[in-house]
Amino acid sequence: MDVPASLGRWLREYCNNESQVCCRCLHVRMTPQPHLKTALLCALSLSLLACSHMDTSPGGGTFSQLPAQALVVANGGTGEVQVIDPNTLTLVSKLAVMEGMKPHHFGSSPDGTKLLVTAISSDLSGGHGGAGGHGGSGAASTVVYQLDRAAKTLQNIFAVDATGHNAAYTRDGKSIVIGMAEHGMVSVRDATTLAETSSANGLGSPLEVTPTGLDSLLVAESSSGKIAVVTLANRTVTARFDVGATPVAAWPAANGNYFVSSEAAMKIWRLNETNGTIQLDARVLDPGGMPGQVVMSPDGKEIWAAVEDRQVLVVFDAVSHAKLAEIPAGVKPHGLAFHPTGSKLFVTDEGGGKVLVVDVATRVVTAEIITGGAPNGIVWVGN
């Protein structure tokens, strides 16, 4: 059963903000305040919330293989974090997250040694236009995992009682930020202790949160059609850009560029760091359909976008924004990750249960890697 909002507030108040509601059944960790009345009340609440078929496994574990160079895939359909060897183009290892949770997006530490993975209770495979920016029903929750490349482990590190599209390290690596869509806020946590240190509030159903090189965050406000610029120093909004209905993310790219996918508006906007501020490029890119992830090629010459409802990739010139090509790409292309050389692009086909390999020079899909389920986020790790 779902945890009622009133009881969730009660638990946070009486359990010293240490409760973590981790799934639709009961998975609550708490440190009660040290007096009898509170202890008894907490015990009573737990008994009321009990679920006869609960799964308390935190998920994660140790990967059997994690090559020095690898593709890591968040598969919401199988409930797994999967590892692909890019040299053999084979799925070599996978770990399940908590039952009922769906791995979604990644966030890399500045030194590249760790990845954050969000696993959400909501099913976003159909888009982000539901209540609070999300489809599905019942109480939303997110479990954040940390992938340690050296140890080859995937560990559950904290949870929030809302949909967190992604979790990300700030550029200095000292903090972790995560949007909480249903609460209209971004939580800021210490990257070592994982304790919440501050928050930014009054945001419109925030989805992806993207740290910038200017000690600020770009927050996709899905319910208001804006990208908010939030300063890390005092967590206040210093600017808002109109980017059309249902912005999902401001995807980071090289040289202070960011590309905004707006699902309902079916447009792509470009932001950039200029003279110490975030500026909006007046030229709008038209992918001709609903955009998924948008990336810039490693040489900075091209912009590639997944167009989910048209089953294609669209390529734009990075300077003129002229459309250069369209490439058929499975059933529902979504996540994109370039090989560091720029010779290949790896694409999650969320509708086809595959990762596609695109030869960038010839603009042809040359291989398919079967993942099953609904692969969403994808990231390259290693040099």
N, C-alpha and C positions, 0 to 999 in steps of 0.2 A: 504494500500500500504506500501511497505517497505521504511524505511528512507535511502536515498542515503548516501554512505560513505562520500562524499564531504560535504553534508549538516550536517551530524553528526559531522564532524570535525569543521565545522563553528560554530555549536551550542556550542560545548565545548569551542571554543576560545572566542566567544562573550558573552557567558552567564556565564562566570566565573566558568566554570567546574561544574556547578550545574545541568545541564540537565540530565534527566534520561529517556531514551527511553525504555519503558517498554513492548511494544507489537508490533505486526506487523501493527496494526492501530496506531492511535495517542494516546499516553498517556505520555505527557512530562511535567515534573515539572521543573521550572527554576526560578532563581533569576537574572534578568538582571542587568548589570552594570548600575549605576545611571546616564546615560546621554541619551538624547532624541534619538540620532541617533541609538544607540544600541537597545533601546526599540522598535522603529519603525521597525527595521530589524527583531527583534525576533518575533514581531507580524505578520509581513509579512510571515516569514517562517512557523509559526504555521498555517496560513490560507492556505498555499500551501500544507501542510501535512495533512489537515483535511480529515477525513474518515467518510462517511455518516452512517456507521453501527458500530462505535467504541463502545467498552465497557471499561469504565474508572474505573470500580470497582476494588479496590486493592486486593480483595480476603481476606481470613482469617476470623477472628472473635473469638468467644468463644466456646470451645467444651462443649457439653452438659454433657459429662462424660470424665474424664481423671483419671483413677484409680491410686493409689499410685504405683502399679506395672502395667506396660502396655507395649504392643508392638505398636510402631508407624510405619506406612507404608506410603511410598511415592508412590502413584499410578499415573503413567503417563498416563494411559489409561482413567481414570475417571477425572483426573485433581484435585484430592483430596489428603489431608493428612488424613489418617484414623487411628483410635485407636481401638485396640483389647484388650479385657480383657483376659489375659492368664489363668485365673482361670476357666472361663466359656467357653473359646475358642469361643467368639462371637465378632462380630464387633459392638461396642457400640457407636461410635461417628465418625463424619467426617466433614471436612471443605473444601470447594473449594478454589483453588487459582485463580489468575487472568485468565480470559477466554483465551484459546489458549496456556496456559503454562502447562508444564508437570513436576510435582514433581519428583525429581530424587534421591538425596542422602542427608545424614544427617551429622552434625558435633556437638558433644556434648561439652558443656562448661566443664572446669575442675572440677567444683563442681557438675555437673550433673543436675543443675536446669534449664538449657536452652538448646534448640536444634536449630541449624541452618538448614534450609531446602532450597535447591536450586530448583527453578522451571524454566525449560528451554524451549526455543521455538523450539529447534531441537527434532526430534524423534530419539532416540538412541536405540530403541527396536530391530533394526536389526543389531546393532553393531556400532563400532566407527571408521570405515575405510573410511568415506567420506571426503569431502574437509574440511581442517582444523581439521581433526580428527572426522568429523561428517557427518551424512547424512542429507537429507533435502535440501531446497533451500531458498533463500532470506536472509535478514539480521538476524543475530543471536542475541539473547538477553537472559538475565537471571534475574529473580527476586529472591532476598533472603528474606526468612521469618524467623522470630524468634518465636519459641514455648516456652512460659513461663509456666513451669509446675505448679507453685504455683497459678498463675492467670488463668490457663487453656486457654490461649489465643494464637492465631497464628496471627502475625503481619508482614506486608510487611515493611522491614526496609531499603533496598536499592536495586538498580538495576545496571547492567552493560550491555554494548553494545557488548557482546560476549557470547559464550557458557562457562558457569562455571559449571564444572562437580560436584563440591562440594564446600562448604564453611566450613572453620574449624577455631576453636579457637586455638591460640598458647597455649603451655603448661602452661604459666603463666596467661592465660586468658586476657591479655592486648590487643591483636590484633586479627583481623579476616583476614584470607588469602583466596583468591579465584583465581583460574586459569582463564585466558581469552584466550581461544584456538586460536581464529582468530587473536589475537594481539601478540601471542607468549610471553605472560607475566604473572606474578603473581602479583596481587594487594594486598598490605598490608594496612589494615585500623585499625584505633583506635576502639577498641571494645565498647567504650562509646559514642564517638561523631560520629562514623561511617565514619569520613573523611579519605580519602586516605592519608597515611603518607609517603609511599615509594612504590617502585615496583622493581621486578626482571625481566629483559628483555632478549631478545635473546634466548628464549626457543622454542623448537620444538612442537608446537600445544599442550600445556600442558592440561592434563585432571585432574585426581585427584591430590590434593595437601595434603600431610600428614605431619603435624608437628611431630618432633622427640623429644626425651628427651635430645638432645644435642644442643639445640638452632639452629636447622636447619630445612629445609623442604625437603621432598622427592617429587619430581615432575615427574609425568609420562609424558615423552615427546613422544606423540603418533606417530609423524611423523618421528622421528629419531631412534626409537627403543631403547631408553635409559631411565634410571632413573637418574635424576640430583639431586645432593645434593647442596642445596642453603643455605648459612648462613643467619640468620636473622639479624645479626649485620650490615652487609654491602651489603646484597642481591646479593652476587656473587656466581657463581658456583665453588665449590671446588673439585667436583668429578663427573664423569659420569660412569654409569655401563651399558654395553650392555646386554639387556634382550630380544632380539628378537623383531619381528615386532608387532606394535600396543600395547604397554603396556598401560593399562587402569588405574591401581592404584597400590600403595604399601599399602596394607591393614595392619593396625597396629594390633599387638598381644601383649601378655604379655611378660615381661622380655626383652624388647628392640628388639623384632622380628617384621619383616615386610614381607609380602608375595605379590609378584608381579604377577598379571595376565596379560599375553600377549596374546591378542585375536588371531591375525593372526599366531603367532608362535605356539600357542596351547601348551604353557609351563607355568610352575610356578617357579619363582626364590625366593630365601629366602635371605633377608638382615638382619643384626643384628648390634646392638650397641656393639662394642668391643674396650676396651681401649681408649674410648673417640672419636672413629671414627665409620663411617658406613662401614661395610665389606660385601662383596658378598660371599655367600656360593657357592662353586664350584659345588655342587650337584644340578642338575635340577630335579624338580618333573614333571612327565609326566602324565597329567590327561586323555590322550587319546582323547582329543577334546578341544573345546573352553572354557576356564575357565571363570566363573563369579567371585563371591566373594570367598575369601579364609579366613578361620578363624581357630584359635587354640582353642581346648577345654579348659574349665576353669582350669582343672588340669594340663594342659601343656603336656599331653601325646599323643594327636592326632591332626592331621591337616585335616580339612574337606574342600572340594572344590566343588562348583557347576560346573557341566559340561553342558553347555547350549545346545549344538547341539546333545548330546547323551542322554539327559533327565535323568541324573543320578547324584548322589553325590558320590564322591570318597574320601575314608578315607586313610590317610597315617600315619605311625608311626612318631612321632615328632622327634625322635632321629635318627633312621636309614633311614627314608624316604621311607621305604618299603610300598608298597600298601597293605592295610589290607582288604578293602571291597569296593564294589560298590552297591549302593542302588537306585533302580528306584525312580524317583522324578518328577512326573508330565510331563508337556509339555516342559517347558523351565525354569528350576531352575536358580535363579540368586542371590538374596540377602539372607544372612544367619545371624541368631542371636541366640546365646545360651541362655537358661535359666541359671541364675547365679549358680545353683547347678550342671549344666552340664548334667542333666537328659534328657533334651529335646533340640532339635534344631528346630528352626522355619525357614522356607524356602519360599521365594516368588516364586511362579510359574508365571512368567511373561507371558507365553503363555497360561496358563489355567485360569487366573483370580482368583487365590486362594493363600492362605498361607497354607503350609503343615506343619504338626507337626510330627517330627521324634522322636521315642524312641531311645535314644542313645545306651542303653544296648542291645536291640534286633535288632537294625538297621532296623526298619520297620516304614513306614508311618502309624500313628495310627489315624490321624484326618485331615480333610480339613476344612478351614474357607473360605467361599466365599467372595471375595472382589469386583469381577467384574474388568473390565478394564485390565490393565497391571501393576500389582504391581512390583516395582523395589527395592528401598532401604528399609531396615527394621532395626529397632533398639529397644533394650530392654531399658526401663527406670524404675528406682526404684531399691531397693536392693533385 
